[in-house]
Amino acid sequence: MDEKQFAEAKQILREYIPASKTALGTEHDLTLVLRASYAGAIYKDGSASRGDLREAVAVLEDVTRISHRVYGSTHPETLENEDDLREAKEALARAADDSTPADT
């Protein structure tokens, strides 16, 4: 996926997540998948800033916490969310190690 596709995905997901939360609730499968997809579109984007990566980690921490409570710790969705969270944290750590100026 290129930067333009990540931007489009994030824009679409920003529109649908609030509607899903309102209509279905914060613990509904679709809401969790949309939020995890949004975080993925952030941390997988090579042009993401450290602030963007922090947002992705925060979203995935919340989604993973809810997933543990709703599905249990061995459910495939929970395990996938944990993997995504680990990858997002690794991306944030790499960005923090960069010698480039802080991008918030």
Stockholm file with secondary structure:
# STOCKHOLM 1.0

chainA/1-104         MDEKQFAEAKQILREYIPASKTALGTEHDLTLVLRASYAGAIYKDGSASRGDLREAVAVLEDVTRISHRVYGSTHPETLENEDDLREAKEALARAADDSTPADT
#=GR chainA/1-104 SS CCHHHHHHHHHHHHHHHHHHHHHHCTTSHHHHHHHHHHHHHHHTCTTCCHHHHHHHHHHHHHHHHHHHHHHCTTSHHHHHHHHHHHHHHHHHHHHHHSSSCCCC
#=GC SS_cons         CCHHHHHHHHHHHHHHHHHHHHHHCTTSHHHHHHHHHHHHHHHTCTTCCHHHHHHHHHHHHHHHHHHHHHHCTTSHHHHHHHHHHHHHHHHHHHHHHSSSCCCC
//
